[in-house]
Amino acid sequence: MMKRTTTALACAILFYSMTASAAHCPMDLKYIDDNMMKNKITPAEMKVVMALRKFAVEAHNKGEHGVSVAALHLAATGLKLDPPH
C-alpha cells in the first residue's frame, strides 16, 4: 500500500506542479478539513490522510504549491472524496 501511495503521490506531484497556484492550497485544505470527520475511514487511513495534510501544509509554506495541491488531492482520495477542483 505504501509503495502504491508513494507512486501515486509522485505522479500527482508531476501533474499538478505545473498547474497549481498558491490560491488553491487554502481552498483544498478547507475542503479536506470540512470533510475529514464526515467520512468513515479506518484509523490507518486517517493516519495517511493526516500525514498528507501535514505534508501539504509544509509544502505550501515553502512555496511548493503544486506539491501541496497534489498531496491534498491524494488526501481527498484517501477520504473517499472526489479531488477538489
N, C-alpha and C positions, 0 to 999 in steps of 0.2 A: 504494500500500500504506500509506503513512504517513497519508494522509487517512482511509482506512478505519480504521486503528488509532486515530487521534485521535477519530473519530466514535464508535467502539465504546467507547473509554475514557470519553468524555463521558456516553454513555448508561448505562454501568455505574456511573459515579460517582453519577449521579442516583438510580438504583435502589437501590444499596447504602448510600448515605449515610444513609438513614433507618432501616436495619435493622441496621447493623453495631454491634458493641461492641468495646471495647478487647481483650477476650479472644480475639477471632477473629484478630487480626493475627498474634500469635506462632504460633498453630496453623497458619494458612495459610502463613506464611513457612517453617515447618518442612516443610510439605508440598512447597513449591517446592524447597527445598534438598535434601530427600530424593530427589526425582525428577529433579533437574537433569542429572545425568550418566547416568541410566538411559535417557533417550530420545535418539534420534539425530535431531538437527536441524542445519540448516546454521549456519555461523558467523554469518551475518547474523541468523538467527532467534534464536540465542543472545544476540547483542548486544541485541536488542529485549527479550528476557526479562530480561537483567541490568539493563537500564535501568528496566524496570517494577519489578523487585525493589527497586532503589535508591530509586526514587520512592516506593514503598510504605513503606519503612523511614523515609524522611524525613517522609512524611505521618503515620505512626504517632507519630513523635517529637514532632510538632507538635500531636498530639491529634486529627488528622483521620482517625479510624478508618474511616469509611465510604469515604473516598478510598483509604486504604491497602488495604482489603479488595477494592475494585473493581480496583485495579491488580494485586493478587496473583491475582485470578481471571483477569484477562487474561493474566498471565504463565503461569498453568496452561494456558490455551488455547494459548498460544504453544509450550508444551512438548507439545502434543497430548494433554493430560490433561483429565479432567472437572474443572470447578472444585471446590475443596474445599467442604465443607458445614459 
